[in-house]
Amino acid sequence: MEHPFLFFTWLFEKAGLAHFAHTHTHVIYSWVAILFLLIAGKMCVRNLAMAPGGAQNFAEIIIGGIEDFMISVMGEKGRPFFPLVATLFIYILTMNWMGQIPGFTAPSANLNTTLPMAVVVFLLTHIMGVKIHGAGYIKHFLGPVWWLAPLMLPIELISHFARIVSLSFRLFGNILGEELVVAVLLLLGGIFLVPVPMEVLGFFTALLQAFIFSLLTMIYISGAMEDAAH
């Protein structure tokens, strides 16, 4: 949620970067999320062992779970995309959960954060379609029979470009909406009366939105790899 006091924004203000801190708050907290994940990743692989324990065991459970689910959705052909899918899920989840911490805000509540990720997924989807099926990939946009092509082409193009809007606005809108609701409750009830159920709901909403973004990424890429063959 959006807090009156944002710790890292305050640090940048003290460093004489107040304008940047207030204009690009989402960028600062994106950096914080990236730094946290780098440190956490380093800690997990610092003392690798055949019989993992502690942080390594936790990381292997998370990564293994994501990989198993991705393979169940995309099949073995989707394995090369595991780094992208896992990174998107973990990065988005980290950003979303940051909004639940006092003094922090969720970078994913800003469209400038979610839109670039959606564009990357969109471009990769069609790059893979062309790479696998060549010029025949265009048939996917022309419909089942040739005489429907003038109608189907604009419809298909609009629907595919709408994926960018769907991915970016769904994540941005849900996280921002949750932050606004909690902020209003803070103003109405005060810090000691913020309903705990809203915080719990925010926790699961953050997880759900990261899951949906990653799942749609898998579905879009898998669809481009398969549908163009027909």
N, C-alpha and C positions, 0 to 999 in steps of 0.2 A: 504494500500500500504506500501511498505518498505520505511522507512524514514531514512535519514542519522543519525538522532539523535533519539535514543530510550530511553525514559525517565527511565523506570524501569531497563533496561540494565545498564544505567549510575549509578543508585542507587546501584546496585549490585557491580559495579566496585569500587565505593567509599567505599563499605563495604569490599573490598579486595577479591571479588569473581569474578574477571574479566574473568577468564577462564571458569567458570561455566556460566557466563552471556552470553558469546559469543557462547559457545557450545550448550547451552540449552535455547536459547532465547524463543523458543516456549513453553517450560515448564513454564518459568516465566510468560509469558503472559496468559497461561492457568490458572495459579494461580490467576492472576489479574481478569480474567473473572469469575472464581468461587467465589472469594471474592466479586466482584460486585453483582453477583446474590444472594449471601447470604445476603448481606446488603439490596438489593432491596426487597428480599422476606420478611425480617424482618420488613421493613418499611410498606409493604403492609398489614401485619397481626397484626401490633402493636395495632391498635385500631379498632378491628372488630365490624361491626355494621350491623343490619338487613337492614338498608337503606344505602348501601355503597356510598361513595363519594371519590373523589380524587384517591389516589394510589390504594385503595382496589377495586374501581369500574373499573379502568383500568386493574388491574390484573384479575378480574373476567371475563372481556370481552375477554381477550387473552386466558385464560385457558378454558373458556366455548367454545370459537370458535374452539380451538384445539380438545376438547373432542367431540363436535358435528361432526366435520369433520371426526375424527377417527371412530366414531360409524357408520357414513354413508359409510365408506370404509370397515370396518371389521365386522360390526354388533355388537350386544350386547355381543357376545363371546369375543370381543376384548377389552372390558372395563378393565379387569385386567392389560392390557398393557399400559394403559393411562399414568401412571407415567413415564415409559420408553420413550414413544413417545414424550410426552410433554417436558421432560428433554432434550432429544436429540435435538429437534427443538429449544428450547430457548437457550441452551448452544451453539449449532453450530451457530445460528444467532448472538449471542453476540460476539463470537470469530470472525466471519466474519466482522461484523460491526466495530470491533476494528481497523481493517486495514484501515478504512476511517479516523481515528483520527490522526492528526500529533503527532509524538512522540510515537505512538503505532504501533504494527504489528499484523496481524491475525495469531494466532496459528494454525488455520486450513489450512494455506498455507504450513504446514510441514506434510509430510507423517507419521511421528511418532505420530502425534496427531490424524489423521483420521483413521489410520490402527487399533488401538485398539478398536475404536468404531465399525468399520466394523466387527471385530472378535466377539465382544459381540453380535451383531445382528445375525451373522451367527450361533454361538453356541446356542443362545436362540431359533432360528428358529427350529433347529433339536431336541433340548431338548423337545420342546413342541410337535413336531411331534411324538416322541417316547413316551412321557408321555400320549398323548391322544390315540394313535393308537397301542401302544405296538410294538411287533415284526413285525406286519403287515405294519408298516411304510416303511419297506424296499421295499415293492411292488411298491412304488412310483418311485423307481429307476430302475425297471426291465422291464418297458414297458407293453403294453396291452396284449401281448401273451408271453408264456414262452420261445418260441424259439428265441425271439428277445432279451432276457435277456443278453447274452454275448456282444451284440452290444450296447444296451441301457445303461447298468450299467456304463461303462467308460464315455459315453457321458453325462449322468446325473451327475456323480460325478464331471466331469470337469466343467459343467455348474454351479453347485452349489458352487464349490470353486471359480469360476470366480466372484461370487457375492461379495466376499471380495475385489477383485481387482476393480470391478465396483464401489462399495460404496466408498472405500478409495481414489482411483485415481481420480474419478470424482470430488469429493469435493476438494481434494488437488490441482488437476490440474487447475481447474477453478479459484480458489482463488489466487493461485500463478501466473497464467497467467495474471490475472487482475493487480496484484501488479507489475509485470514486465513491463507491458505496460505503466502504469502510471509512473513508475520509469524512463523508457526511455524518456517519454514525459517531465519529470522534467529535465532530463539532456539536452535535446534538446532545450526546451523552457524556462527553468528557473521556479522558484517557482511562479512567477506572471503570467505566461502564461499557467499554467496547465489547460487544458480545463475542464470547469465545467460539460459538458455532460458526460465525463468519470467518474467523481465522482458520478454523479446521476446514471449512468449505473452500477457502482460498488455497489451502495446501493441496487439496485434491484437484481443484480446478487447474492449478499450475501443472500438476502431473498429467492430467487429461489433455491439456492443450499441447504439451510437448509430445505426447503419444500420438495425437491426431496429426500433427505436422509431419512427424516421422512416417506414420502409416500412409498418408497421402503421397509422400515422396516415393515410397516403395511402390505404391499402386501406379503412379504416373510413369515411373521409369519402366516398370514391368509391362505396362500397357503399350508403351512405345516400342518395346522390344518384341512384343508378340503380335499386336493388332496389325502392324504394317505388313505382315507376311500374308495377310488375307487379300 
